[in-house]
Amino acid sequence: MWGAWSEPLLEVADIVKVDFALNGPRERGLLVTELRPLGVKLLAEKVETWADVAQALRIGYHYLQGYFFSEPEILAGKDIEASKRSRLQLLHEINRADTDLVRLEQIIKREVAFTLKLLTHLNRTAFGFSQRIVSVQQALLLLGERGVQKWASMVALSDIGRDKPFELVLGSVVRARFCECLTGLAGMADRAQDGFFLGLFSMLDALLDQPIREIVARLPLAEDVCAALLGDVNRLGRLYRLAVAYERGDWPVMLESCATLGVDPAALPELYLGSVEWGHSTAVPDQARETAR
């Protein structure tokens, strides 16, 4: 709580943070009443649930900070809308174990709008190609089957999340890269692509507002990847737990996970910063956001 000691600071402050974890619903409202006359903007931090979001907006908070946006808002009887369902099906088809180069090309090419978006994205990403990529076949030749699976999955995820905060898509891409890199530190370099998809699909429940168990059942992921997404403590599950703990600054869990996996904690800051930079350079904004830039 603020008091006389903080009044000089409030005179020069533009934004005041209110910790929702430390203040109950009544105290949050009282703080709005007391601070609003001072002309400051109010930021609600540690907002963890959609109920907190609704209250903060209703009583006059200007900004929100927390993990609420990564939590699904599951409504009973709600189904996945048709356009998102088609992209989820596309994710399934792209990542099937029996998909070869020819079949992968056919799957992508039959979705004209998706093909255009994929090629546009590949040409805007800093691959350093000396020539523009003008066809799916050319992309497959340059990137290979696994490379195209990765980039096509990112574009499909962006389409699924077009009506959600872009931070969800960006966070998924950053986490994907971080998990992919962590596989190398944890002695699982051969599972790098599985680590990438583990991170990339970890927020699909929030993007689709559906239970993660139902979504995982629709995707052709390795058994231990599915188990990790559902909370299992297999080796990939421990790697995922490490990634999330580092993102959230949960240092006891992070250190415990590092010890279990044999990962040097000192290597994580540079690895995560690189993942954030990579995510910002490669995450696919939707058309509206792209136009606004």
C-alpha positions in Angstrom: 0.0 0.0 0.0 1.1 3.6 -0.6 1.1 6.2 2.0 2.6 9.7 2.9 6.1 8.4 2.2 5.2 7.8 -1.5 3.3 11.0 -2.2 6.4 12.8 -3.6 6.9 9.9 -6.0 3.3 9.9 -7.1 3.7 13.6 -8.1 6.2 12.6 -10.8 4.9 9.1 -11.7 3.2 8.4 -14.9 2.2 4.7 -14.1 1.5 3.0 -10.8 1.6 -0.8 -10.5 -0.9 -2.6 -8.4 0.0 -6.1 -7.4 -3.2 -8.2 -7.9 -1.7 -11.1 -6.0 -1.2 -9.0 -2.8 -4.4 -7.0 -3.0 -7.9 -8.5 -2.9 -10.9 -7.3 -5.0 -11.9 -4.7 -2.4 -8.4 -3.2 -2.1 -7.9 -3.1 -5.9 -11.0 -0.9 -6.1 -10.0 1.4 -3.3 -6.6 2.0 -4.9 -8.3 3.1 -8.1 -10.5 5.5 -6.1 -7.5 7.0 -4.3 -5.0 7.1 -7.2 -7.1 8.1 -10.2 -7.4 11.8 -9.0 -3.6 12.1 -9.2 -3.7 11.6 -13.0 -1.6 8.5 -13.1 -2.2 5.4 -15.3 -2.9 2.2 -13.3 -1.2 -1.0 -14.2 -2.5 -4.3 -12.8 0.3 -6.8 -12.4 0.3 -10.5 -11.7 -3.1 -10.8 -13.4 -3.5 -14.5 -13.6 -7.1 -15.2 -14.5 -9.8 -13.9 -16.9 -11.9 -13.0 -13.8 -9.1 -10.7 -12.7 -9.0 -9.2 -16.2 -12.7 -8.5 -16.2 -12.5 -6.8 -12.8 -9.4 -4.7 -13.7 -11.1 -3.4 -16.8 -14.4 -2.8 -15.1 -13.0 -0.7 -12.2 -10.6 1.4 -14.3 -7.2 -0.1 -14.7 -5.4 1.1 -17.9 -2.8 -1.7 -18.4 -2.6 -5.4 -17.6 0.4 -7.6 -16.9 0.5 -11.3 -16.2 0.0 -14.8 -17.5 -3.8 -14.5 -18.0 -3.5 -14.3 -21.8 -1.8 -17.7 -21.9 -4.6 -19.4 -20.0 -7.5 -20.8 -22.1 -11.0 -19.4 -21.6 -12.8 -22.7 -21.9 -16.6 -22.4 -22.4 -18.8 -25.5 -22.1 -20.1 -26.7 -25.4 -17.9 -24.4 -27.4 -16.4 -25.9 -30.5 -13.4 -24.8 -32.6 -14.5 -22.5 -35.4 -14.3 -23.9 -38.9 -11.3 -21.8 -40.1 -9.3 -22.7 -37.1 -10.3 -26.3 -37.3 -9.0 -26.4 -40.9 -5.7 -25.0 -39.8 -5.5 -27.6 -37.0 -6.1 -30.3 -39.6 -3.4 -28.7 -41.7 -1.0 -29.0 -38.8 -1.9 -32.6 -38.5 -1.3 -33.3 -42.2 1.9 -31.4 -42.3 3.5 -33.2 -39.4 2.4 -36.8 -40.1 5.2 -39.3 -39.8 4.4 -40.8 -43.2 4.6 -37.4 -45.0 7.2 -37.3 -47.8 8.4 -34.4 -49.9 5.8 -35.0 -52.7 2.9 -35.3 -50.3 4.0 -32.3 -48.2 4.1 -30.2 -51.4 0.6 -31.4 -52.3 -0.8 -30.7 -48.9 0.5 -27.1 -48.8 -0.3 -26.2 -52.4 -3.9 -27.2 -52.1 -4.4 -24.3 -49.6 -3.8 -21.3 -52.0 -4.0 -18.6 -49.3 -1.8 -20.5 -46.9 0.8 -21.2 -49.7 1.0 -17.4 -50.4 1.4 -16.6 -46.8 4.1 -19.2 -46.3 6.1 -18.0 -49.3 5.7 -14.4 -48.3 7.0 -15.2 -44.8 9.9 -17.2 -46.1 11.0 -14.3 -48.2 10.7 -11.8 -45.4 12.7 -13.9 -42.9 16.4 -13.4 -42.8 17.5 -16.7 -44.4 20.1 -15.0 -46.6 18.9 -16.7 -49.8 20.3 -15.1 -52.9 17.0 -15.5 -54.8 13.3 -15.2 -53.9 11.4 -18.4 -53.1 8.6 -18.6 -55.5 7.2 -22.1 -55.1 6.7 -24.7 -52.5 8.9 -27.1 -54.5 11.8 -24.6 -54.3 11.2 -24.1 -50.6 11.4 -27.9 -50.1 14.6 -28.1 -52.1 16.2 -25.3 -50.0 14.9 -26.1 -46.6 14.1 -29.8 -46.7 11.1 -31.6 -45.4 11.7 -30.9 -41.8 12.5 -27.3 -42.4 9.3 -26.7 -44.3 7.3 -28.6 -41.7 8.6 -26.2 -39.1 7.9 -23.0 -41.0 4.5 -24.1 -42.3 3.6 -25.0 -38.7 4.5 -21.5 -37.6 2.4 -19.9 -40.3 -0.6 -22.2 -39.4 -0.2 -21.3 -35.7 -0.3 -17.7 -36.7 -3.6 -18.2 -38.6 -5.0 -20.0 -35.6 -4.1 -17.1 -33.3 -5.2 -14.3 -35.5 -7.9 -13.2 -33.1 -5.8 -13.5 -29.9 -3.1 -11.2 -28.5 0.0 -11.5 -30.8 2.0 -12.1 -27.7 0.5 -15.6 -27.6 1.9 -16.4 -31.0 5.2 -14.7 -30.3 5.5 -16.5 -26.9 4.8 -19.8 -28.6 7.6 -19.2 -31.2 10.1 -18.0 -28.6 9.3 -21.0 -26.4 9.7 -23.3 -29.4 13.1 -22.0 -30.2 14.2 -22.1 -26.5 13.0 -25.7 -26.1 14.8 -26.6 -29.4 18.0 -25.1 -28.1 17.7 -26.7 -24.7 17.6 -30.2 -26.3 21.3 -29.7 -27.2 22.3 -28.6 -23.7 20.4 -31.6 -22.2 22.1 -34.2 -24.4 19.0 -34.6 -26.6 20.2 -32.9 -29.8 18.5 -35.7 -31.9 15.2 -34.5 -30.5 15.6 -30.9 -31.5 12.6 -30.8 -33.8 10.4 -32.5 -31.2 11.6 -29.8 -28.7 10.6 -27.1 -31.2 7.1 -28.5 -31.6 6.8 -29.1 -27.8 7.2 -25.4 -27.3 5.3 -24.2 -30.4 2.1 -26.2 -29.6 2.3 -25.6 -25.8 -0.2 -22.6 -25.9 -2.6 -24.1 -28.4 -5.2 -24.5 -25.6 -5.1 -20.7 -25.0 -5.2 -20.0 -28.8 -8.2 -22.3 -29.3 -9.9 -22.1 -25.9 -10.0 -25.8 -25.7 -8.5 -28.3 -23.2 -4.9 -29.2 -24.2 -5.8 -33.0 -23.9 -8.4 -32.6 -26.7 -6.0 -30.7 -29.0 -3.1 -33.0 -28.5 -5.3 -35.9 -29.6 -5.6 -34.2 -33.0 -1.9 -33.8 -33.6 0.5 -36.5 -34.8 3.2 -35.8 -32.2 5.6 -38.3 -30.7 4.2 -40.1 -27.7 6.6 -38.5 -25.2 5.9 -35.0 -26.7 2.2 -35.5 -26.1 2.9 -36.8 -22.6 5.0 -33.7 -21.9 2.3 -31.3 -23.0 -0.1 -33.1 -20.7 2.2 -32.7 -17.7 4.2 -35.9 -17.7 7.6 -35.8 -16.0 9.4 -37.7 -18.8 12.7 -36.2 -20.0 11.0 -33.8 -22.5 8.5 -32.9 -19.8 11.4 -31.9 -17.5 12.9 -29.8 -20.3 9.5 -28.1 -20.9 9.2 -27.5 -17.1 12.7 -25.9 -17.2 11.7 -23.6 -20.2 8.5 -22.4 -18.5 10.3 -21.9 -15.1 13.0 -19.7 -16.8 10.4 -17.7 -18.6 8.5 -16.9 -15.4 11.6 -16.4 -13.2 10.8 -19.4 -11.0 14.4 -19.9 -10.0 14.0 -22.8 -7.6 12.2 -24.9 -10.2 14.6 -23.8 -12.9 17.7 -24.8 -10.8 16.1 -28.1 -9.9 15.3 -28.9 -13.5 18.8 -27.9 -14.6 20.3 -30.3 -12.1 17.9 -33.1 -13.2 18.8 -32.6 -16.9 22.5 -31.9 -16.5 22.1 -28.3 -17.9 24.4 -25.5 -16.8 22.2 -22.7 -15.6 24.9 -20.1 -16.6 24.2 -21.0 -20.2 20.5 -20.1 -20.1 20.5 -16.3 -20.2 22.3 -16.1 -23.6 20.2 -19.0 -24.9 17.0 -17.4 -23.9 17.9 -13.9 -25.2 18.8 -15.5 -28.5 15.5 -17.3 -28.6 13.7 -14.0 -28.0 15.6 -12.3 -30.8 14.9 -15.2 -33.1 11.2 -15.2 -32.2 10.8 -11.5 -32.9 12.5 -11.9 -36.3 10.5 -14.9 -37.3 7.0 -14.9 -35.7 4.3 -14.4 -38.3 2.0 -11.4 -37.6 -1.5 -11.6 -39.1 -2.3 -9.4 -42.1 -3.8 -6.6 -40.0 -0.8 -6.3 -37.8 1.6 -6.6 -40.8 -0.3 -3.7 -42.5 -0.1 -1.6 -39.4 3.6 -1.8 -39.2 
